[in-house]
Each structure stands twice: as structure tokens, then as C-alpha cells.
Amino acid sequence: MALIPIEKGSDNKILRTVSDPVKKINKKKLSKFFVDMEETMHDANGIGLAAPQVGVNDRVVVCFFNNGTDHELIVDMVNPEIVEMGEEMEVAEEGCLSLPGKFDKVARATELTVKFLDVKGNEHVLKLKGLNARIVQHEVDHLDGMLYIDRVKEQGGGQKVAKN
């Protein structure tokens, strides 16, 4: 299909805008958009991508779950909503395709439940743990105009630049 340019920068207006819910699903248009987002995510070696990262302020994300296992799965989500988060937190390093070369430690819930629609408008509920839960939290933050560096600041940390 087609690669989409990834929006970059911590002050990028598109990345800092709260995304609009998808009110009416156009299956054909949305299916093509998901294919393009998946291709863009894989090309950039990502494990998640939110629509604002490709210049669209709609509540749409692509998540690459179980990366590196025999159970790899790409899940396309429309209007994802975290309906429950576990109390246990874990600190782990995160990066972002919109902030290339930057990584820092971020505390996130280790478990969550997310509700979303698929491309056909069917509702799904997933209970996720570990990295899969972290991916959803990171991508939903994008839909809310937040970047992981905002979480680092909230937690009193500082940003580190990766060493190649």
C-alpha cells in the first residue's frame, strides 16, 4: 500500500491535539488507512502507531502485540478506551516513532482492559498485561495529545538520548 510520513517533535501541533472520536466508520477508507498505518509502523520498526502520528487526529491506533513470539498479532482499534487499569505499576524504557533517538523510563500499569471497535464497527474488549498493556497506554496517550515524555516529567524523571 503506502507509507505515511510520521509526524515528529515534542511541540508538533498535531501530536499535541486531542483526537476526535470516529463517529461513522467507512469500512473501505478505514481498512486502507489501517493497512497503510501497519506498513508505516513496520517500516519504522515500531510496535504501535496512533493516527495523530501520521497526521490524522482521529481516535485510531494500530498495536503490534506479542512481538517476537509465535503469537504475534496486529490489532487495529477504533475509539480505544481503557476501561480498567491494574494498580501494579512497572517502570520500563519507552521510545516513540515521533521522537526518534530518545528513550526514557516510564511507569505504566502492568495490566489493563481496553474496549474498542474494529473496522466493521464491532465492539471488542481485551485484557492485556506487560508490554501489550504498555503499548495500549502509550498509543491512547497519543490520542489524548500526550507524549511519553510528559509522563516522565510527571514522574520527576529526565529525558535521555540514545547512544548509537
N, C-alpha and C positions, 0 to 999 in steps of 0.2 A: 504494500500500500504506500504510505508516505510518512516520512519522518517529519516531526513538527519541531520547530525551534523551541528550545527550553528557555523560559524567562529566568533571568539571573539578577542577583543583587538584593541586599537586605533592605534597600529603600525602594524597590520596584513597586510601583503603584498597584499593578495587577496582583502581585503576591500579597499586598497589604490590604486588599479589599475583601470583605466578607462576601462569599459566593451566594448566588441566588439558588433556591431550590428549583429542581426541574419539575415544572407543573404538568407538562404534557410530553409524554415520551413519543418521539418519532423514531420508530424501531430502525428503519433503514439508515437514517442520518446518524443515530446514536451508535449503531453497530459499526459503521465505518469509523466513527470517532474513536471508539474503543480499540479497534484494530490498529489505528494509527498511534494511539497512546501506548498500546502494548509494544509495538515495534520501536517507538521512541524510547520507552523505558529500557527495553533490552539492549538497544544500540548504545545507550548511555551506561550500561551495567547497573541499572537501578533495580530496586525491589519494591518500588511503589512510585506512583505518579498521580498527582492531582491535576484536575483540569486547569486551575489557575497557573500551574507551572508551564502550560502550553498556551497561555494567553486567553483562556476561556473561564469566566467567573460563574461557572455552574457547579453545583454540588455533585461532582462526578469524580470517582477515583478508580485506579487500577492497582491491585495488590498482587504481588508475587509471593505466595505462601510456600512454606516448606522448601525453600531454596536449598539446592544441593542434596536433596533426598530423593528417594524413589516415589515420593508422593507430592512432587511439585504441582502447584495449582495456581492458575491466574484467576482472580475473582474481580469482575467488573461490578462496581457498586454505584447506584444512583441514589442520591439523597441518604448517604450513610449517617446513621445516628447511633452514637454509643449510648446504650440504654442502661448499662450496668458496668461498673468498674470495681475490680477487687481492691482490697485495702493494701495488699502487699505491693511494695514498690521495689524496683530494681534499677540500679544505675548502670548504664551501658553507653558506649560511644555511638554517636549518630553523626551522619553526614547528610548532605542534601544535594540533589542534582542542580538545584538553583543557587547553591553556594559552593561551587566546586573548590576542592582542595582544603576545605575547612571541616574540622571534626571536633566534637567535644562530648563530654559525658552528660547525659540527661537522665533524670529519674522519671520512670514511667510505671504505670500499673502493670503487673505481671499477667493479669487476666482481665478479660472484658467480654461483654456481649454487645454485638453490633447488629442493628436492624437496617435493612436496605432493600431497594428494588433492583431487579435485574433489567435487562434491556427490553424484556417483554412486559414489564410492569408488575411482575410477580414479587411478592414480599418474601424475604429470607431473613433468618436470624442465625447468626453464628456465634458460638462461644469459642474464644481464642485465648491462647496462652503464649508466653515467651515472645520470641521475635515476631510472630504473626500478630500478636496484640500490639506490640510496639509499632509495627508498620501502620496499622489502622489509626492509632493515636496520632502519629506523625502526619499522615495524609489528611485526617479530619482537621488537624490544626491548620493545614494549608487552606482548607475551605473556610476557616474562620479568620483568615488573614494573618495567621501566626506562623512564624518560623521556629525551628528548634532552638535557635539562639535566644529567643525570647524566654523559653523555658530555662535555659542555662542562666540567664540574668535573674529570673525569679528565684532560682535555687542558689544564687550567690556565686556562681562559677564564672570562669572567663573562657574566652574562645581561644582555641589552639589552631595553628595552621599545620597541616600535614607536611611531613618531611618525605620527599621522594628519594 
